[in-house]
Amino acid sequence: MGTLITVLAALGGLILGIRAEQRATKEESRAVNEEKEASVRDKSAYARRVDFYQHMSTLTIINGSSRVMDMRLVLRKPDVWWDLQALPPCQQFDIPTGLLKSAMSAKEPRVAKHLTDGDLSRLQLELRDPNGRVWRRDSGGLVARVGDWGRPPKGLRVVSSEPWNMGPEKSPYCGD
């Protein structure tokens, strides 16, 4: 009987040891996953402080970071992009879509003939953070990492020397 109790106690200890090891492995795996998620969040910290959204007739671009960001608006079809220069820290600007379309017409009539208001809703903002990472944001959407800044998109490049790009306003939020 004593041997049976000893064997059962050893077996119970073995089972408890295995369960403790499984819990420790799960906890370690959870910690590794949390660390990876935190690392991804940290890498996108600058990009998450840049916002881009479209109202009825206005695009708003906000650099809520305390760093200068290179930015450009990209429209895939037709293949056109607008260099927004380096948006100063803690600044924002509004682009009336009517002025944007008229600026495009003046710079490149060929593109303006085929461009509709619906096309402008497909605009994307590409930005390069201070660490050289390139991110893309749809109007009001999530930030996604893309390849390197590299060469500009193919197609027409319109340098934004328009008044709306020359006088940014203070951003409603700012900070790293």
OpenMM code with the backbone's topology and positions (N, CA, C; nanometers):
from openmm import Vec3, app, unit

residues = "MET GLY THR LEU ILE THR VAL LEU ALA ALA LEU GLY GLY LEU ILE LEU GLY ILE ARG ALA GLU GLN ARG ALA THR LYS GLU GLU SER ARG ALA VAL ASN GLU GLU LYS GLU ALA SER VAL ARG ASP LYS SER ALA TYR ALA ARG ARG VAL ASP PHE TYR GLN HIS MET SER THR LEU THR ILE ILE ASN GLY SER SER ARG VAL MET ASP MET ARG LEU VAL LEU ARG LYS PRO ASP VAL TRP TRP ASP LEU GLN ALA LEU PRO PRO CYS GLN GLN PHE ASP ILE PRO THR GLY LEU LEU LYS SER ALA MET SER ALA LYS GLU PRO ARG VAL ALA LYS HIS LEU THR ASP GLY ASP LEU SER ARG LEU GLN LEU GLU LEU ARG ASP PRO ASN GLY ARG VAL TRP ARG ARG ASP SER GLY GLY LEU VAL ALA ARG VAL GLY ASP TRP GLY ARG PRO PRO LYS GLY LEU ARG VAL VAL SER SER GLU PRO TRP ASN MET GLY PRO GLU LYS SER PRO TYR CYS GLY ASP".split()
positions = [
    Vec3(0.0815, -0.1183, 0.0000),
    Vec3(0.0000, 0.0000, 0.0000),
    Vec3(0.0866, 0.1257, 0.0000),
    Vec3(0.1933, 0.1245, 0.0796),
    Vec3(0.2860, 0.2370, 0.0848),
    Vec3(0.3500, 0.2626, -0.0496),
    Vec3(0.3819, 0.1540, -0.1220),
    Vec3(0.4419, 0.1684, -0.2536),
    Vec3(0.3418, 0.2305, -0.3507),
    Vec3(0.2176, 0.1883, -0.3413),
    Vec3(0.1141, 0.2415, -0.4294),
    Vec3(0.0945, 0.3915, -0.4044),
    Vec3(0.0929, 0.4336, -0.2785),
    Vec3(0.0788, 0.5754, -0.2461),
    Vec3(0.1996, 0.6531, -0.2985),
    Vec3(0.3179, 0.5976, -0.2864),
    Vec3(0.4389, 0.6623, -0.3358),
    Vec3(0.4331, 0.6772, -0.4872),
    Vec3(0.3898, 0.5722, -0.5564),
    Vec3(0.3804, 0.5766, -0.7030),
    Vec3(0.2762, 0.6800, -0.7447),
    Vec3(0.1598, 0.6794, -0.6764),
    Vec3(0.0551, 0.7766, -0.7102),
    Vec3(0.1018, 0.9206, -0.6826),
    Vec3(0.1717, 0.9398, -0.5730),
    Vec3(0.2238, 1.0728, -0.5419),
    Vec3(0.3258, 1.1168, -0.6462),
    Vec3(0.4115, 1.0243, -0.6878),
    Vec3(0.5105, 1.0567, -0.7907),
    Vec3(0.4421, 1.0886, -0.9228),
    Vec3(0.3405, 1.0093, -0.9560),
    Vec3(0.2666, 1.0328, -1.0801),
    Vec3(0.1947, 1.1686, -1.0745),
    Vec3(0.1329, 1.1994, -0.9599),
    Vec3(0.0668, 1.3297, -0.9427),
    Vec3(0.1668, 1.4434, -0.9534),
    Vec3(0.2835, 1.4270, -0.8936),
    Vec3(0.3880, 1.5291, -0.9039),
    Vec3(0.4345, 1.5469, -1.0461),
    Vec3(0.4449, 1.4361, -1.1186),
    Vec3(0.4860, 1.4418, -1.2589),
    Vec3(0.3825, 1.5182, -1.3417),
    Vec3(0.2546, 1.4887, -1.3195),
    Vec3(0.1472, 1.5569, -1.3931),
    Vec3(0.1473, 1.7064, -1.3597),
    Vec3(0.1588, 1.7385, -1.2325),
    Vec3(0.1633, 1.8801, -1.1938),
    Vec3(0.2860, 1.9497, -1.2531),
    Vec3(0.3971, 1.8818, -1.2590),
    Vec3(0.5189, 1.9380, -1.3183),
    Vec3(0.5018, 1.9648, -1.4671),
    Vec3(0.4379, 1.8706, -1.5362),
    Vec3(0.4145, 1.8877, -1.6807),
    Vec3(0.3211, 2.0061, -1.7046),
    Vec3(0.2151, 2.0158, -1.6250),
    Vec3(0.1216, 2.1289, -1.6412),
    Vec3(0.1904, 2.2619, -1.6121),
    Vec3(0.2727, 2.2646, -1.5113),
    Vec3(0.3458, 2.3879, -1.4793),
    Vec3(0.4388, 2.4258, -1.5943),
    Vec3(0.5014, 2.3269, -1.6538),
    Vec3(0.5897, 2.3522, -1.7681),
    Vec3(0.5098, 2.4046, -1.8876),
    Vec3(0.3905, 2.3474, -1.9116),
    Vec3(0.3048, 2.3940, -2.0213),
    Vec3(0.2612, 2.5390, -1.9982),
    Vec3(0.2234, 2.5714, -1.8721),
    Vec3(0.1848, 2.7105, -1.8413),
    Vec3(0.3019, 2.8053, -1.8629),
    Vec3(0.4192, 2.7635, -1.8228),
    Vec3(0.5375, 2.8478, -1.8395),
    Vec3(0.5674, 2.8696, -1.9876),
    Vec3(0.5523, 2.7641, -2.0684),
    Vec3(0.5756, 2.7757, -2.2126),
    Vec3(0.4739, 2.8703, -2.2759),
    Vec3(0.3458, 2.8566, -2.2368),
    Vec3(0.2428, 2.9458, -2.2900),
    Vec3(0.2702, 3.0909, -2.2497),
    Vec3(0.3094, 3.1109, -2.1253),
    Vec3(0.3387, 3.2458, -2.0765),
    Vec3(0.4579, 3.3060, -2.1510),
    Vec3(0.5588, 3.2246, -2.1747),
    Vec3(0.6757, 3.2712, -2.2498),
    Vec3(0.6376, 3.3063, -2.3926),
    Vec3(0.5550, 3.2238, -2.4546),
    Vec3(0.5089, 3.2506, -2.5909),
    Vec3(0.4272, 3.3793, -2.5954),
    Vec3(0.3408, 3.3997, -2.4982),
    Vec3(0.2595, 3.5212, -2.4919),
    Vec3(0.3498, 3.6441, -2.4757),
    Vec3(0.4517, 3.6342, -2.3926),
    Vec3(0.5444, 3.7458, -2.3715),
    Vec3(0.6201, 3.7788, -2.4996),
    Vec3(0.6623, 3.6757, -2.5738),
    Vec3(0.7324, 3.6980, -2.7003),
    Vec3(0.6403, 3.7673, -2.7995),
    Vec3(0.5138, 3.7225, -2.8086),
    Vec3(0.4183, 3.7854, -2.9000),
    Vec3(0.3921, 3.9302, -2.8622),
    Vec3(0.3772, 3.9588, -2.7337),
    Vec3(0.3567, 4.0966, -2.6897),
    Vec3(0.4774, 4.1830, -2.7229),
    Vec3(0.5965, 4.1269, -2.7084),
    Vec3(0.7184, 4.2008, -2.7413),
    Vec3(0.7246, 4.2323, -2.8905),
    Vec3(0.6849, 4.1354, -2.9740),
    Vec3(0.6832, 4.1589, -3.1190),
    Vec3(0.5838, 4.2680, -3.1545),
    Vec3(0.4633, 4.2628, -3.0951),
    Vec3(0.3619, 4.3644, -3.1224),
    Vec3(0.4096, 4.5020, -3.0783),
    Vec3(0.4742, 4.5096, -2.9634),
    Vec3(0.5268, 4.6379, -2.9154),
    Vec3(0.6338, 4.6894, -3.0099),
    Vec3(0.7152, 4.6005, -3.0631),
    Vec3(0.8205, 4.6397, -3.1568),
    Vec3(0.7599, 4.6980, -3.2843),
    Vec3(0.6555, 4.6335, -3.3353),
    Vec3(0.5885, 4.6847, -3.4554),
    Vec3(0.5265, 4.8204, -3.4256),
    Vec3(0.4608, 4.8338, -3.3094),
    Vec3(0.4006, 4.9626, -3.2733),
    Vec3(0.5066, 5.0703, -3.2637),
    Vec3(0.6205, 5.0383, -3.2045),
    Vec3(0.7274, 5.1368, -3.1910),
    Vec3(0.7803, 5.1799, -3.3264),
    Vec3(0.7933, 5.0859, -3.4211),
    Vec3(0.8438, 5.1200, -3.5535),
    Vec3(0.7483, 5.2139, -3.6267),
    Vec3(0.6197, 5.1981, -3.6032),
    Vec3(0.5231, 5.2819, -3.6736),
    Vec3(0.4834, 5.4054, -3.5926),
    Vec3(0.5520, 5.4317, -3.4839),
    Vec3(0.5140, 5.5431, -3.3959),
    Vec3(0.5082, 5.6759, -3.4710),
    Vec3(0.6097, 5.7062, -3.5513),
    Vec3(0.6085, 5.8326, -3.6256),
    Vec3(0.4943, 5.8337, -3.7271),
    Vec3(0.4782, 5.7237, -3.7985),
    Vec3(0.3750, 5.7174, -3.9027),
    Vec3(0.2351, 5.7288, -3.8432),
    Vec3(0.2139, 5.6751, -3.7253),
    Vec3(0.0820, 5.6837, -3.6624),
    Vec3(0.0492, 5.8256, -3.6192),
    Vec3(0.1484, 5.9117, -3.6113),
    Vec3(0.1235, 6.0514, -3.5738),
    Vec3(0.0934, 6.1395, -3.6955),
    Vec3(0.0966, 6.0796, -3.8124),
    Vec3(0.0585, 6.1504, -3.9347),
    Vec3(-0.0826, 6.1064, -3.9693),
    Vec3(-0.1671, 6.2021, -3.9995),
    Vec3(-0.3045, 6.1685, -4.0333),
    Vec3(-0.3397, 6.2290, -4.1689),
    Vec3(-0.4324, 6.1647, -4.2356),
    Vec3(-0.4751, 6.2068, -4.3684),
    Vec3(-0.6217, 6.1676, -4.3809),
    Vec3(-0.7076, 6.2649, -4.4009),
    Vec3(-0.8477, 6.2309, -4.4195),
    Vec3(-0.9131, 6.3300, -4.5141),
    Vec3(-1.0258, 6.2881, -4.5669),
    Vec3(-1.0960, 6.3658, -4.6676),
    Vec3(-1.2350, 6.4006, -4.6176),
    Vec3(-1.2669, 6.5309, -4.6228),
    Vec3(-1.4023, 6.5783, -4.5925),
    Vec3(-1.4757, 6.5836, -4.7248),
    Vec3(-1.5880, 6.6489, -4.7260),
    Vec3(-1.6667, 6.6608, -4.8486),
    Vec3(-1.5839, 6.7198, -4.9628),
    Vec3(-1.5191, 6.8320, -4.9389),
    Vec3(-1.4460, 6.8979, -5.0472),
    Vec3(-1.3064, 6.9418, -5.0039),
    Vec3(-1.2517, 6.8765, -4.9012),
    Vec3(-1.1205, 6.9144, -4.8500),
    Vec3(-1.0420, 6.7907, -4.8071),
    Vec3(-0.9140, 6.7911, -4.8375),
    Vec3(-0.8214, 6.6914, -4.7847),
    Vec3(-0.7468, 6.7572, -4.6692),
    Vec3(-0.7286, 6.6854, -4.5600),
    Vec3(-0.6521, 6.7383, -4.4476),
    Vec3(-0.5352, 6.6452, -4.4213),
    Vec3(-0.4167, 6.7039, -4.4114),
    Vec3(-0.2952, 6.6275, -4.3827),
    Vec3(-0.2339, 6.6866, -4.2568),
    Vec3(-0.2073, 6.5991, -4.1593),
    Vec3(-0.1572, 6.6435, -4.0294),
    Vec3(-0.0271, 6.5709, -3.9977),
    Vec3(0.0745, 6.6487, -3.9615),
    Vec3(0.1972, 6.5909, -3.9069),
    Vec3(0.1946, 6.6192, -3.7565),
    Vec3(0.1471, 6.5212, -3.6796),
    Vec3(0.1388, 6.5355, -3.5351),
    Vec3(0.2676, 6.4964, -3.4658),
    Vec3(0.3713, 6.4681, -3.5429),
    Vec3(0.5009, 6.4310, -3.4874),
    Vec3(0.5849, 6.5564, -3.4665),
    Vec3(0.6828, 6.5459, -3.3795),
    Vec3(0.7729, 6.6590, -3.3592),
    Vec3(0.8921, 6.6519, -3.4549),
    Vec3(0.8796, 6.5721, -3.5593),
    Vec3(0.9842, 6.5583, -3.6616),
    Vec3(0.9298, 6.5969, -3.7983),
    Vec3(1.0182, 6.6427, -3.8848),
    Vec3(0.9825, 6.6737, -4.0239),
    Vec3(0.9575, 6.5414, -4.0962),
    Vec3(0.8549, 6.5375, -4.1807),
    Vec3(0.8211, 6.4168, -4.2557),
    Vec3(0.8131, 6.4485, -4.4046),
    Vec3(0.8797, 6.3670, -4.4870),
    Vec3(0.8633, 6.3764, -4.6316),
    Vec3(0.7317, 6.3094, -4.6669),
    Vec3(0.6514, 6.3765, -4.7495),
    Vec3(0.5202, 6.3223, -4.7842),
    Vec3(0.4896, 6.3474, -4.9302),
    Vec3(0.4024, 6.2619, -4.9818),
    Vec3(0.3500, 6.2817, -5.1167),
    Vec3(0.2125, 6.2176, -5.1258),
    Vec3(0.1256, 6.2806, -5.2025),
    Vec3(-0.0047, 6.2234, -5.2336),
    Vec3(0.0113, 6.1411, -5.3603),
    Vec3(-0.0485, 6.0231, -5.3618),
    Vec3(-0.0335, 5.9336, -5.4763),
    Vec3(-0.1714, 5.8895, -5.5226),
    Vec3(-0.1909, 5.8937, -5.6522),
    Vec3(-0.3114, 5.8413, -5.7150),
    Vec3(-0.2644, 5.7403, -5.8186),
    Vec3(-0.2986, 5.6146, -5.7998),
    Vec3(-0.2456, 5.5071, -5.8847),
    Vec3(-0.2971, 5.5123, -6.0281),
    Vec3(-0.4240, 5.5426, -6.0482),
    Vec3(-0.4766, 5.5490, -6.1854),
    Vec3(-0.5624, 5.6733, -6.1957),
    Vec3(-0.5292, 5.7730, -6.2732),
    Vec3(-0.4077, 5.7807, -6.3533),
    Vec3(-0.2868, 5.7942, -6.2618),
    Vec3(-0.1738, 5.7563, -6.3113),
    Vec3(-0.0518, 5.7499, -6.2319),
    Vec3(0.0046, 5.8907, -6.2111),
    Vec3(-0.0392, 5.9541, -6.1002),
    Vec3(-0.0009, 6.0920, -6.0706),
    Vec3(0.0391, 6.0990, -5.9237),
    Vec3(0.1356, 6.1844, -5.8948),
    Vec3(0.1709, 6.2071, -5.7537),
    Vec3(0.2087, 6.3517, -5.7323),
    Vec3(0.1873, 6.3957, -5.6098),
    Vec3(0.2130, 6.5330, -5.5731),
    Vec3(0.3104, 6.5342, -5.4569),
    Vec3(0.4224, 6.5977, -5.4781),
    Vec3(0.5234, 6.6097, -5.3738),
    Vec3(0.4778, 6.7178, -5.2774),
    Vec3(0.4579, 6.6804, -5.1514),
    Vec3(0.4133, 6.7770, -5.0517),
    Vec3(0.5300, 6.8374, -4.9763),
    Vec3(0.6499, 6.8155, -5.0282),
    Vec3(0.7713, 6.8646, -4.9638),
    Vec3(0.7827, 6.7981, -4.8272),
    Vec3(0.8507, 6.8612, -4.7364),
    Vec3(0.8651, 6.8076, -4.6011),
    Vec3(0.7711, 6.8854, -4.5104),
    Vec3(0.6678, 6.8186, -4.4620),
    Vec3(0.5724, 6.8866, -4.3758),
    Vec3(0.6370, 6.9115, -4.2401),
    Vec3(0.6413, 7.0383, -4.1973),
    Vec3(0.7072, 7.0717, -4.0694),
    Vec3(0.6415, 6.9991, -3.9521),
    Vec3(0.7149, 6.9861, -3.8430),
    Vec3(0.6591, 6.9202, -3.7255),
    Vec3(0.5392, 6.9955, -3.6701),
    Vec3(0.4445, 6.9189, -3.6173),
    Vec3(0.3289, 6.9755, -3.5468),
    Vec3(0.2487, 7.0709, -3.6341),
    Vec3(0.2408, 7.0420, -3.7640),
    Vec3(0.1692, 7.1291, -3.8570),
    Vec3(0.0653, 7.0479, -3.9345),
    Vec3(-0.0323, 7.1180, -3.9885),
    Vec3(-0.1320, 7.0554, -4.0748),
    Vec3(-0.1696, 7.1536, -4.1845),
    Vec3(-0.2249, 7.0993, -4.2927),
    Vec3(-0.2826, 7.1878, -4.3919),
    Vec3(-0.4014, 7.1210, -4.4569),
    Vec3(-0.4925, 7.2052, -4.5051),
    Vec3(-0.6130, 7.1620, -4.5743),
    Vec3(-0.5975, 7.1934, -4.7216),
    Vec3(-0.6374, 7.0989, -4.8036),
    Vec3(-0.6305, 7.1173, -4.9480),
    Vec3(-0.7727, 7.1112, -5.0025),
    Vec3(-0.8270, 7.2227, -5.0472),
    Vec3(-0.9581, 7.2166, -5.1125),
    Vec3(-0.9465, 7.1337, -5.2409),
    Vec3(-1.0329, 7.0358, -5.2572),
    Vec3(-1.0219, 6.9471, -5.3741),
    Vec3(-1.0413, 7.0241, -5.5046),
    Vec3(-1.1226, 7.1293, -5.5021),
    Vec3(-1.1388, 7.2112, -5.6226),
    Vec3(-1.0081, 7.2775, -5.6626),
    Vec3(-0.9356, 7.3306, -5.5633),
    Vec3(-0.8059, 7.3921, -5.5927),
    Vec3(-0.7049, 7.2869, -5.6381),
    Vec3(-0.7118, 7.1694, -5.5786),
    Vec3(-0.6208, 7.0621, -5.6192),
    Vec3(-0.6449, 7.0249, -5.7650),
    Vec3(-0.7707, 7.0079, -5.8019),
    Vec3(-0.8022, 6.9736, -5.9408),
    Vec3(-0.7625, 7.0863, -6.0365),
    Vec3(-0.7848, 7.2126, -5.9981),
    Vec3(-0.7472, 7.3224, -6.0882),
    Vec3(-0.5951, 7.3329, -6.0989),
    Vec3(-0.5235, 7.3060, -5.9902),
    Vec3(-0.3766, 7.3062, -5.9965),
    Vec3(-0.3282, 7.1961, -6.0888),
    Vec3(-0.3933, 7.0811, -6.0816),
    Vec3(-0.3548, 6.9707, -6.1709),
    Vec3(-0.3851, 7.0067, -6.3151),
    Vec3(-0.4996, 7.0712, -6.3385),
    Vec3(-0.5352, 7.1106, -6.4755),
    Vec3(-0.4341, 7.2082, -6.5317),
    Vec3(-0.3902, 7.3017, -6.4493),
    Vec3(-0.2933, 7.4005, -6.4956),
    Vec3(-0.1584, 7.3350, -6.5235),
    Vec3(-0.1191, 7.2411, -6.4413),
    Vec3(0.0124, 7.1781, -6.4573),
    Vec3(0.0118, 7.0720, -6.5667),
    Vec3(-0.0987, 6.9985, -6.5770),
    Vec3(-0.1034, 6.8879, -6.6727),
    Vec3(-0.2462, 6.8660, -6.7216),
    Vec3(-0.2862, 6.9373, -6.8266),
    Vec3(-0.4236, 6.9256, -6.8773),
    Vec3(-0.4606, 6.7831, -6.9197),
    Vec3(-0.3640, 6.7067, -6.9665),
    Vec3(-0.3894, 6.5689, -7.0107),
    Vec3(-0.4497, 6.4851, -6.8979),
    Vec3(-0.3978, 6.5012, -6.7782),
    Vec3(-0.4459, 6.4243, -6.6641),
    Vec3(-0.5818, 6.4754, -6.6190),
    Vec3(-0.5994, 6.6044, -6.6147),
    Vec3(-0.7226, 6.6644, -6.5633),
    Vec3(-0.8448, 6.6231, -6.6446),
    Vec3(-0.8290, 6.5977, -6.7733),
    Vec3(-0.9420, 6.5583, -6.8576),
    Vec3(-1.0040, 6.4277, -6.8106),
    Vec3(-0.9230, 6.3392, -6.7558),
    Vec3(-0.9701, 6.2066, -6.7184),
    Vec3(-0.9931, 6.1918, -6.5684),
    Vec3(-0.9675, 6.2962, -6.4921),
    Vec3(-0.9752, 6.2874, -6.3465),
    Vec3(-1.1133, 6.3302, -6.2965),
    Vec3(-1.1733, 6.2479, -6.2109),
    Vec3(-1.3044, 6.2793, -6.1551),
    Vec3(-1.2928, 6.2978, -6.0033),
    Vec3(-1.4016, 6.3483, -5.9442),
    Vec3(-1.4037, 6.3607, -5.7984),
    Vec3(-1.3919, 6.2237, -5.7334),
    Vec3(-1.4475, 6.1225, -5.7967),
    Vec3(-1.4355, 5.9860, -5.7452),
    Vec3(-1.2909, 5.9395, -5.7410),
    Vec3(-1.2103, 5.9838, -5.8380),
    Vec3(-1.0683, 5.9479, -5.8379),
    Vec3(-0.9976, 6.0050, -5.7165),
    Vec3(-1.0351, 6.1270, -5.6782),
    Vec3(-0.9694, 6.1900, -5.5641),
    Vec3(-0.9969, 6.1147, -5.4336),
    Vec3(-1.1061, 6.0422, -5.4281),
    Vec3(-1.1340, 5.9639, -5.3074),
    Vec3(-1.0378, 5.8462, -5.2925),
    Vec3(-0.9650, 5.8141, -5.3992),
    Vec3(-0.8676, 5.7046, -5.3945),
    Vec3(-0.7255, 5.7524, -5.3647),
    Vec3(-0.7109, 5.8791, -5.3329),
    Vec3(-0.5777, 5.9310, -5.3003),
    Vec3(-0.5194, 5.8584, -5.1795),
    Vec3(-0.3899, 5.8390, -5.1824),
    Vec3(-0.3178, 5.7797, -5.0697),
    Vec3(-0.2047, 5.8749, -5.0317),
    Vec3(-0.1687, 5.8727, -4.9053),
    Vec3(-0.0575, 5.9521, -4.8566),
    Vec3(0.0591, 5.8592, -4.8285),
    Vec3(0.1727, 5.8859, -4.8905),
    Vec3(0.2944, 5.8117, -4.8595),
    Vec3(0.3843, 5.9038, -4.7797),
    Vec3(0.4507, 5.8495, -4.6794),
    Vec3(0.5395, 5.9302, -4.5985),
    Vec3(0.6641, 5.8514, -4.5632),
    Vec3(0.7705, 5.9255, -4.5397),
    Vec3(0.8964, 5.8646, -4.4969),
    Vec3(0.9283, 5.9198, -4.3590),
    Vec3(0.9399, 5.8288, -4.2619),
    Vec3(0.9657, 5.8728, -4.1252),
    Vec3(1.1133, 5.9056, -4.1059),
    Vec3(1.1518, 5.9630, -3.9926),
    Vec3(1.2920, 6.0013, -3.9697),
    Vec3(1.3899, 5.8834, -3.9725),
    Vec3(1.3379, 5.7606, -3.9569),
    Vec3(1.4237, 5.6419, -3.9620),
    Vec3(1.4355, 5.5851, -4.1033),
    Vec3(1.3750, 5.6526, -4.2012),
    Vec3(1.3840, 5.6091, -4.3407),
    Vec3(1.2802, 5.5049, -4.3797),
    Vec3(1.1898, 5.4675, -4.2907),
    Vec3(1.0847, 5.3713, -4.3247),
    Vec3(0.9746, 5.4432, -4.4020),
    Vec3(0.9155, 5.3722, -4.4968),
    Vec3(0.8108, 5.4312, -4.5797),
    Vec3(0.6771, 5.3681, -4.5426),
    Vec3(0.5756, 5.4527, -4.5303),
    Vec3(0.4429, 5.4109, -4.4883),
    Vec3(0.3403, 5.4673, -4.5849),
    Vec3(0.2262, 5.4008, -4.5916),
    Vec3(0.1167, 5.4481, -4.6771),
    Vec3(-0.0104, 5.4508, -4.5923),
    Vec3(-0.0873, 5.5553, -4.6154),
    Vec3(-0.2145, 5.5689, -4.5434),
    Vec3(-0.3228, 5.6080, -4.6428),
    Vec3(-0.4354, 5.5355, -4.6389),
    Vec3(-0.5531, 5.5763, -4.7135),
    Vec3(-0.6261, 5.6797, -4.6300),
    Vec3(-0.7137, 5.7540, -4.6920),
    Vec3(-0.7877, 5.8568, -4.6198),
    Vec3(-0.8633, 5.7942, -4.5026),
    Vec3(-0.8223, 5.8314, -4.3831),
    Vec3(-0.8884, 5.7814, -4.2635),
    Vec3(-0.8573, 5.6368, -4.2298),
    Vec3(-0.7662, 5.5739, -4.3027),
    Vec3(-0.7376, 5.4324, -4.2810),
    Vec3(-0.6174, 5.4076, -4.1935),
    Vec3(-0.5855, 5.2816, -4.1803),
    Vec3(-0.4714, 5.2410, -4.1010),
    Vec3(-0.3409, 5.2653, -4.1761),
    Vec3(-0.2346, 5.2732, -4.1020),
    Vec3(-0.1019, 5.2911, -4.1588),
    Vec3(-0.0463, 5.1547, -4.1963),
    Vec3(0.0116, 5.1432, -4.3158),
    Vec3(0.0727, 5.0173, -4.3603),
    Vec3(0.2141, 5.0443, -4.4079),
    Vec3(0.3042, 4.9558, -4.3746),
    Vec3(0.4440, 4.9680, -4.4178),
    Vec3(0.4533, 4.9262, -4.5641),
    Vec3(0.5286, 5.0025, -4.6417),
    Vec3(0.5517, 4.9700, -4.7824),
    Vec3(0.7017, 4.9656, -4.8058),
    Vec3(0.7415, 4.9354, -4.9283),
    Vec3(0.8839, 4.9278, -4.9610),
    Vec3(0.9565, 5.0575, -4.9324),
    Vec3(1.0750, 5.0680, -4.9799),
    Vec3(1.1526, 5.1885, -4.9523),
    Vec3(1.1042, 5.3055, -5.0366),
    Vec3(1.1422, 5.4260, -4.9982),
    Vec3(1.1005, 5.5485, -5.0663),
    Vec3(1.1493, 5.5454, -5.2098),
    Vec3(1.2760, 5.5105, -5.2245),
    Vec3(1.3344, 5.4882, -5.3564),
    Vec3(1.2940, 5.5899, -5.4599),
    Vec3(1.2673, 5.5383, -5.5755),
    Vec3(1.2278, 5.6243, -5.6861),
    Vec3(1.0835, 5.6667, -5.6689),
    Vec3(1.0520, 5.7849, -5.7153),
    Vec3(0.9131, 5.8302, -5.7058),
    Vec3(0.8242, 5.7452, -5.7960),
    Vec3(0.6945, 5.7460, -5.7703),
    Vec3(0.6033, 5.6723, -5.8568),
    Vec3(0.6178, 5.7193, -6.0008),
    Vec3(0.5885, 5.6302, -6.0930),
    Vec3(0.5911, 5.6689, -6.2343),
    Vec3(0.4802, 5.7692, -6.2583),
    Vec3(0.4913, 5.8394, -6.3666),
    Vec3(0.3853, 5.9325, -6.4008),
    Vec3(0.4216, 6.0753, -6.3680),
    Vec3(0.3217, 6.1585, -6.3680),
    Vec3(0.3380, 6.3020, -6.3523),
    Vec3(0.3728, 6.3390, -6.2089),
    Vec3(0.4678, 6.4259, -6.1936),
    Vec3(0.5035, 6.4796, -6.0622),
    Vec3(0.4627, 6.6251, -6.0594),
    Vec3(0.3787, 6.6598, -5.9663),
    Vec3(0.3375, 6.7975, -5.9501),
    Vec3(0.3951, 6.8465, -5.8183),
    Vec3(0.4861, 6.9425, -5.8230),
    Vec3(0.5437, 6.9976, -5.7004),
    Vec3(0.4438, 7.0959, -5.6440),
    Vec3(0.4130, 7.0780, -5.5200),
    Vec3(0.3066, 7.1567, -5.4585),
    Vec3(0.3568, 7.2906, -5.4086),
    Vec3(0.3592, 7.3878, -5.4979),
    Vec3(0.3943, 7.5243, -5.4582),
    Vec3(0.2671, 7.6071, -5.4442),
    Vec3(0.1530, 7.5387, -5.4394),
    Vec3(0.0254, 7.6069, -5.4266),
    Vec3(0.0131, 7.6707, -5.2878),
    Vec3(-0.0712, 7.7730, -5.2746),
    Vec3(-0.0846, 7.8439, -5.1465),
    Vec3(-0.1217, 7.7535, -5.0292),
    Vec3(-0.2038, 7.6518, -5.0536),
    Vec3(-0.2431, 7.5651, -4.9435),
    Vec3(-0.1263, 7.4853, -4.8876),
    Vec3(-0.0203, 7.4690, -4.9649),
    Vec3(0.0962, 7.3944, -4.9154),
    Vec3(0.1988, 7.4888, -4.8531),
    Vec3(0.1872, 7.6163, -4.8797),
    Vec3(0.2879, 7.7107, -4.8333),
    Vec3(0.2574, 7.7673, -4.6941),
    Vec3(0.1365, 7.7537, -4.6479),
    Vec3(0.1011, 7.8114, -4.5182),
    Vec3(0.0355, 7.7122, -4.4251),
    Vec3(0.1109, 7.6166, -4.3712),
    Vec3(0.0476, 7.5196, -4.2810),
    Vec3(0.0043, 7.5850, -4.1508),
    Vec3(-0.0896, 7.5188, -4.0830),
    Vec3(-0.1402, 7.5647, -3.9544),
    Vec3(-0.0847, 7.4750, -3.8453),
    Vec3(-0.1008, 7.5163, -3.7214),
    Vec3(-0.0566, 7.4357, -3.6077),
    Vec3(-0.1452, 7.3115, -3.5949),
    Vec3(-0.0842, 7.1973, -3.5741),
    Vec3(-0.1566, 7.0721, -3.5585),
    Vec3(-0.2293, 7.0695, -3.4243),
    Vec3(-0.3489, 7.0081, -3.4207),
    Vec3(-0.4230, 7.0010, -3.2936),
    Vec3(-0.3552, 6.9108, -3.1900),
    Vec3(-0.2659, 6.8247, -3.2343),
    Vec3(-0.1915, 6.7401, -3.1417),
    Vec3(-0.0480, 6.7284, -3.1907),
    Vec3(0.0414, 6.7043, -3.0993),
    Vec3(0.1814, 6.6954, -3.1369),
    Vec3(0.2606, 6.6210, -3.0297),
    Vec3(0.3604, 6.5469, -3.0723),
    Vec3(0.4478, 6.4804, -2.9765),
    Vec3(0.5002, 6.3487, -3.0249),
    Vec3(0.6161, 6.3100, -2.9732),
    Vec3(0.6750, 6.1790, -3.0045),
    Vec3(0.6616, 6.0952, -2.8865),
] * unit.nanometer
topology = app.Topology()
chain = topology.addChain("A")
for resn in residues:
    res = topology.addResidue(resn, chain)
    for name in ("N", "CA", "C"):
        topology.addAtom(name, app.Element.getBySymbol(name[0]), res)
